[in-house]
Amino acid sequence: MPADLYCPDCERTYDAGPAEPWRCACGRALEFADRPYPEGEPLPLSRLDTSDGLWTFFEFLPIEPHVTFHEGFTPLVDAPAWDAAFKLEYVFPTGSFKDRGATTTLSRAVELGVEKVVEDSSGNAGAAIATYAARAGLEADVYVPADVKQSKLMAIQRAGARPVRIEGSRQDVTDACIGTVEGETADGDDAPFQTGEGWYASHAWNPAFYAGTMTFAFEVAAQRDWTVPDAVVLPIGHGTLFLGAYRGFSLLEEAGIVDDVPRLLGAQAAGTAPIVESVGGDPLGGADESTDVADGIEIAAPAREDELYEAIEATDGDAIALGGDPIEATLDRLHRSGFYVEPTSAVAPAALEQYREQGTLSASDDVVVPLTGSGLKTL
């Protein structure tokens, strides 16, 4: 049976089903009532059958693998020029880490008997949801900004999904999407139950997406002989990979598989840096003005902002903002080093250098950085 949902704040439980609410009546994002993890010692990587990709870790996931390309176990490679290890998240089937959440989200949709999914995205998540919906044989509408990059728009269309272009801000896109999926309240309740217009496969709100992104942490630990680095530097928009990493490493620690949770250090774009503001930093990061070079993380109001702040506090982490110049310089450097990524992927490596310059990280710290999206998507 599909796992039910519950609210960590008011402790209300909602039955699983295609009309389940996309958030609690109290406004909090919902989570799975089940939080499974295996007992005993994990196998070393040399003896682990990774042919199912991230679903190798099915014992940690409250979802059955119905929709998959056997994605995952992306390479973890040395990057000597940065004195770090890069995890190449841009080699997924649709060219971004969002496939981690798409496989689990669409698998959840199939479990629930959903016929149509609806998502809002600046591009990468939309392409992933559209592609996995095609794999599942489900209809998909993807709400996108009117100025979405043509390459990402075509990825959505060619998967058979219907892009819905919305004028205005990124928040306007989300609002339009929610207006479609949110229906009448039930029995006097004010929880936003979903209508027949589609099931909200939101990468920001849907807990199934985070079940997928937390496999990033499982892979990093397995690829390092079940140890964790001192720190992981990640980009933050809605924070789906950042929170996924926190949940995954925390679950490994809770299961007794690793001893610690690494410091989680966030990176945002100058001028669109609400998490930086919440930790008391400069939202412009010393830049003269906002930058739009990293459009993939330009999220002014993350759906799980409080959870991001809590993850930073719990891991003795931090968040900083980067201007356009260091992001573009780092992008050029990545390309010259053989890492063909999109501009948003340069934010975390650029932040790594700044964290070292300001003394947050020492030269001896063991650091992992994900490279999140392919440069082919900028063509």
C-alpha positions as CSV (number, residue, x, y, z in Angstrom):
1,M,0.0,0.0,0.0
2,P,1.3,3.5,-0.8
3,A,2.6,5.4,2.3
4,D,0.3,8.0,3.9
5,L,1.4,11.6,4.4
6,Y,1.7,13.5,7.6
7,C,2.5,17.0,8.9
8,P,5.5,17.4,11.2
9,D,4.0,20.6,12.7
10,C,0.4,19.7,13.5
11,E,0.8,15.9,13.3
12,R,-2.2,15.5,11.1
13,T,-2.2,12.4,8.8
14,Y,-3.6,12.3,5.3
15,D,-4.6,9.1,3.4
16,A,-2.6,8.4,0.3
17,G,-4.5,8.9,-3.0
18,P,-4.6,10.8,-6.2
19,A,-6.6,13.6,-4.5
20,E,-4.3,13.9,-1.5
21,P,-3.4,17.5,-0.5
22,W,-0.2,19.0,-1.8
23,R,0.4,20.7,1.6
24,C,-1.1,20.6,5.1
25,A,-4.1,22.7,6.1
26,C,-1.6,24.5,8.5
27,G,0.5,25.5,5.5
28,R,3.4,23.1,6.2
29,A,4.9,20.8,3.6
30,L,3.9,17.2,4.1
31,E,6.2,14.2,4.6
32,F,5.8,10.5,4.4
33,A,4.5,8.8,7.5
34,D,7.0,5.9,6.9
35,R,10.7,6.6,7.2
36,P,12.3,3.2,6.5
37,Y,16.0,2.3,6.6
38,P,17.8,-1.1,6.6
39,E,19.2,-2.9,9.6
40,G,22.8,-4.1,9.8
41,E,26.1,-3.2,8.1
42,P,26.0,-2.0,4.4
43,L,27.9,-3.9,1.7
44,P,31.1,-2.3,0.4
45,L,30.8,-0.7,-3.0
46,S,32.7,-3.5,-4.6
47,R,30.0,-6.0,-3.6
48,L,27.0,-3.7,-4.1
49,D,24.9,-4.4,-7.2
50,T,24.3,-0.9,-8.5
51,S,22.6,-2.0,-11.8
52,D,19.4,-0.4,-10.5
53,G,21.0,3.0,-10.0
54,L,19.7,5.0,-7.2
55,W,17.0,2.4,-6.6
56,T,19.8,0.3,-5.2
57,F,18.8,2.0,-2.0
58,F,15.2,0.9,-2.2
59,E,15.3,-0.1,1.5
60,F,15.5,3.6,2.4
61,L,12.6,4.7,0.2
62,P,8.9,4.7,1.0
63,I,8.1,4.2,-2.7
64,E,8.2,1.2,-5.1
65,P,10.3,1.7,-8.3
66,H,7.6,1.8,-11.0
67,V,9.2,4.4,-13.3
68,T,12.9,4.3,-13.9
69,F,15.7,4.4,-16.4
70,H,18.1,2.8,-13.8
71,E,19.4,6.3,-13.2
72,G,21.9,7.2,-10.5
73,F,25.3,6.3,-9.2
74,T,26.7,9.3,-11.0
75,P,30.5,9.5,-11.0
76,L,32.4,11.0,-8.1
77,V,35.7,12.2,-9.5
78,D,38.7,14.1,-8.2
79,A,39.0,17.7,-9.2
80,P,42.6,18.6,-8.2
81,A,42.3,22.2,-9.4
82,W,39.6,22.8,-6.8
83,D,41.1,20.4,-4.2
84,A,37.7,18.7,-4.0
85,A,35.7,15.9,-5.5
86,F,32.9,16.7,-8.0
87,K,29.8,14.5,-8.3
88,L,28.7,14.6,-11.9
89,E,25.0,15.0,-11.5
90,Y,24.7,16.3,-15.1
91,V,25.1,12.9,-16.6
92,F,21.5,11.8,-15.7
93,P,19.1,10.9,-18.6
94,T,17.7,14.4,-18.9
95,G,21.0,16.2,-18.0
96,S,20.3,17.2,-14.4
97,F,20.1,15.9,-10.9
98,K,16.3,16.5,-11.0
99,D,16.0,13.0,-12.4
100,R,16.6,11.8,-8.9
101,G,13.3,13.3,-7.8
102,A,11.5,12.6,-11.1
103,T,11.9,8.8,-10.8
104,T,10.5,8.7,-7.3
105,T,7.8,11.2,-7.9
106,L,6.4,9.5,-11.0
107,S,6.8,6.2,-9.3
108,R,4.6,7.6,-6.5
109,A,2.1,8.9,-9.1
110,V,1.8,5.4,-10.6
111,E,1.3,3.9,-7.1
112,L,-1.6,6.3,-6.5
113,G,-3.3,5.6,-9.8
114,V,-2.7,9.2,-11.1
115,E,-3.6,9.8,-14.7
116,K,-2.1,13.3,-15.2
117,V,0.7,15.2,-13.4
118,V,1.2,19.0,-13.3
119,E,4.5,20.7,-12.4
120,D,5.9,24.3,-12.4
121,S,9.6,24.8,-13.3
122,S,12.2,27.1,-14.7
123,G,13.3,24.2,-17.0
124,N,15.3,21.3,-15.5
125,A,12.6,19.9,-13.2
126,G,10.0,20.3,-15.9
127,A,12.1,18.4,-18.4
128,A,12.7,15.6,-15.9
129,I,9.0,15.3,-14.9
130,A,7.9,15.4,-18.6
131,T,10.4,12.7,-19.5
132,Y,9.5,10.4,-16.6
133,A,5.8,11.0,-17.2
134,A,6.4,9.8,-20.8
135,R,8.1,6.7,-19.4
136,A,5.1,6.1,-17.2
137,G,2.6,6.8,-20.0
138,L,1.0,9.7,-18.1
139,E,-0.2,13.0,-19.3
140,A,1.9,16.0,-18.1
141,D,1.4,19.8,-18.0
142,V,4.5,21.8,-17.2
143,Y,4.1,25.5,-16.2
144,V,7.2,27.5,-17.2
145,P,8.3,31.1,-17.4
146,A,7.5,32.8,-20.8
147,D,11.2,33.3,-21.4
148,V,12.3,29.7,-20.6
149,K,15.4,28.6,-22.5
150,Q,14.4,27.1,-25.8
151,S,16.5,23.9,-25.2
152,K,14.5,23.2,-22.0
153,L,11.2,24.0,-23.6
154,M,11.9,21.6,-26.4
155,A,12.9,18.9,-23.9
156,I,9.4,19.2,-22.4
157,Q,7.6,19.3,-25.7
158,R,9.4,16.4,-27.3
159,A,8.6,14.2,-24.3
160,G,4.9,14.8,-25.2
161,A,4.1,17.1,-22.2
162,R,2.2,20.3,-22.6
163,P,4.2,23.4,-21.7
164,V,2.1,26.3,-20.3
165,R,4.1,29.5,-20.6
166,I,3.3,32.2,-18.0
167,E,4.3,35.8,-18.1
168,G,5.8,37.4,-15.0
169,S,8.0,36.2,-12.2
170,R,9.0,32.7,-11.3
171,Q,6.4,33.0,-8.4
172,D,3.7,33.9,-10.9
173,V,4.4,30.6,-12.6
174,T,4.0,28.6,-9.4
175,D,0.8,30.5,-8.5
176,A,-0.7,29.8,-11.9
177,C,0.1,26.1,-11.5
178,I,-1.3,25.9,-8.0
179,G,-4.4,27.6,-9.2
180,T,-4.9,24.7,-11.6
181,V,-4.4,21.8,-9.3
182,E,-6.0,23.2,-6.1
183,G,-9.6,22.3,-5.8
184,E,-12.5,22.7,-3.3
185,T,-11.9,22.0,0.4
186,A,-13.3,18.8,1.8
187,D,-15.8,18.6,4.7
188,G,-15.0,22.1,5.9
189,D,-11.3,21.4,5.8
190,D,-8.9,24.0,4.5
191,A,-6.3,21.6,3.2
192,P,-5.6,22.1,-0.5
193,F,-6.9,18.8,-1.9
194,Q,-6.2,18.2,-5.6
195,T,-8.7,18.2,-8.4
196,G,-9.0,16.1,-11.6
197,E,-7.0,18.8,-13.4
198,G,-3.8,17.0,-12.3
199,W,-1.7,15.7,-9.4
200,Y,0.9,18.3,-8.3
201,A,4.3,16.7,-9.0
202,S,6.0,19.6,-7.5
203,H,9.8,19.4,-7.0
204,A,9.5,22.0,-4.2
205,W,6.5,20.6,-2.3
206,N,6.0,16.9,-3.0
207,P,7.8,14.7,-0.5
208,A,8.3,12.0,-3.1
209,F,10.8,14.3,-4.9
210,Y,13.0,14.6,-1.7
211,A,12.9,10.8,-1.3
212,G,14.8,10.8,-4.6
213,T,17.2,13.6,-4.0
214,M,18.3,12.1,-0.7
215,T,19.9,9.2,-2.6
216,F,22.6,11.7,-3.5
217,A,23.9,11.3,0.1
218,F,23.7,7.5,0.0
219,E,25.7,7.4,-3.2
220,V,28.4,9.8,-1.9
221,A,28.8,7.7,1.3
222,A,28.9,4.4,-0.7
223,Q,31.4,5.7,-3.2
224,R,33.6,6.7,-0.2
225,D,33.5,3.3,1.5
226,W,30.7,4.5,3.8
227,T,32.4,7.6,5.1
228,V,31.2,11.2,4.6
229,P,33.2,14.3,3.6
230,D,33.9,17.2,6.0
231,A,31.6,19.4,3.9
232,V,29.4,19.5,0.8
233,V,28.9,22.7,-1.1
234,L,25.5,22.8,-2.9
235,P,23.5,25.4,-4.9
236,I,20.2,26.5,-3.3
237,G,17.1,27.6,-5.3
238,H,14.2,25.7,-3.8
239,G,16.9,23.6,-2.1
240,T,15.7,20.2,-3.4
241,L,19.3,18.8,-3.5
242,F,20.4,20.6,-0.4
243,L,17.5,19.2,1.7
244,G,17.9,15.8,0.0
245,A,21.5,15.7,1.0
246,Y,20.6,16.7,4.6
247,R,17.9,14.1,4.8
248,G,20.1,11.3,3.3
249,F,23.1,11.9,5.5
250,S,20.9,12.3,8.6
251,L,19.2,9.0,7.8
252,L,22.6,7.3,7.4
253,E,23.7,8.6,10.7
254,E,20.4,7.5,12.4
255,A,20.8,4.0,10.9
256,G,24.4,3.8,12.4
257,I,26.0,3.5,8.9
258,V,28.0,6.7,9.2
259,D,29.3,8.6,12.2
260,D,28.6,12.2,11.2
261,V,26.6,14.5,9.0
262,P,28.9,16.7,6.9
263,R,28.6,20.5,7.0
264,L,26.2,21.7,4.3
265,L,27.3,25.0,2.7
266,G,24.9,26.7,0.4
267,A,25.4,28.9,-2.6
268,Q,22.9,31.4,-4.1
269,A,22.9,34.0,-6.8
270,A,23.3,37.7,-5.9
271,G,20.0,39.4,-5.5
272,T,17.9,36.2,-5.2
273,A,19.3,34.9,-1.9
274,P,16.6,34.5,0.7
275,I,18.5,31.8,2.6
276,V,21.6,34.0,2.8
277,E,19.5,36.7,4.3
278,S,18.0,34.3,6.8
279,V,21.5,33.3,8.1
280,G,22.4,37.0,8.3
281,G,24.6,37.3,5.2
282,D,24.7,39.8,2.3
283,P,22.1,38.8,-0.3
284,L,24.3,40.6,-3.0
285,G,27.4,38.8,-1.8
286,G,29.5,41.9,-2.3
287,A,28.3,42.3,-5.9
288,D,27.1,45.7,-7.2
289,E,23.8,44.3,-8.4
290,S,21.7,41.2,-8.9
291,T,22.7,38.6,-11.5
292,D,20.5,36.4,-13.7
293,V,23.3,34.2,-15.0
294,A,22.2,31.3,-12.7
295,D,18.5,31.2,-13.6
296,G,18.1,27.7,-12.3
297,I,18.3,28.9,-8.7
298,E,16.5,32.3,-8.9
299,I,13.8,31.4,-6.3
300,A,12.8,34.4,-4.1
301,A,10.5,32.3,-1.8
302,P,11.6,28.7,-1.4
303,A,8.7,26.4,-0.4
304,R,10.7,24.9,2.4
305,E,12.7,27.9,3.5
306,D,12.5,27.1,7.3
307,E,13.7,23.6,6.7
308,L,16.7,24.9,4.7
309,Y,17.6,27.2,7.6
310,E,17.3,24.3,10.1
311,A,19.5,22.1,7.9
312,I,22.2,24.8,7.9
313,E,22.0,25.3,11.6
314,A,22.0,21.6,12.4
315,T,25.2,21.0,10.4
316,D,27.1,24.1,11.4
317,G,26.7,25.2,7.8
318,D,26.3,28.5,6.0
319,A,25.0,30.2,2.8
320,I,26.6,32.8,0.7
321,A,25.6,34.8,-2.5
322,L,27.7,35.0,-5.6
323,G,27.7,37.8,-8.2
324,G,27.8,37.2,-12.0
325,D,31.5,37.7,-12.4
326,P,32.8,34.9,-10.2
327,I,30.1,32.5,-11.5
328,E,31.0,33.2,-15.2
329,A,34.7,33.0,-14.4
330,T,34.2,29.6,-12.7
331,L,32.0,28.4,-15.6
332,D,34.9,29.1,-18.0
333,R,37.3,27.3,-15.8
334,L,35.0,24.3,-15.5
335,H,34.7,24.1,-19.3
336,R,38.4,24.3,-19.7
337,S,38.8,21.5,-17.2
338,G,36.4,19.2,-19.2
339,F,33.3,19.7,-17.1
340,Y,30.7,20.9,-19.6
341,V,28.0,22.2,-17.4
342,E,25.3,24.9,-17.5
343,P,25.9,28.3,-15.7
344,T,23.9,27.4,-12.6
345,S,26.3,24.5,-12.0
346,A,29.2,26.9,-11.6
347,V,27.7,28.6,-8.5
348,A,28.7,25.9,-6.0
349,P,32.4,25.6,-7.2
350,A,32.6,29.4,-7.2
351,A,31.2,29.3,-3.6
352,L,33.8,26.7,-2.6
353,E,36.6,29.1,-3.5
354,Q,34.9,31.9,-1.5
355,Y,34.3,29.7,1.5
356,R,38.1,28.9,1.5
357,E,39.1,32.5,1.1
358,Q,37.0,33.6,4.1
359,G,38.2,30.7,6.2
360,T,34.9,28.8,6.5
361,L,36.7,25.9,4.9
362,S,40.4,25.1,5.4
363,A,42.7,23.8,2.6
364,S,42.8,20.4,4.3
365,D,39.0,20.0,4.5
366,D,37.6,17.1,2.5
367,V,34.9,18.5,0.2
368,V,32.3,17.2,-2.3
369,V,30.6,19.5,-4.8
370,P,27.8,18.4,-7.1
371,L,27.7,19.7,-10.7
372,T,24.0,19.8,-11.3
373,G,23.1,20.5,-14.9
374,S,24.5,19.8,-18.4
375,G,25.9,22.6,-20.6
376,L,24.0,21.0,-23.5
377,K,20.9,22.6,-22.1
378,T,22.2,26.0,-22.9
379,L,22.5,25.4,-26.6
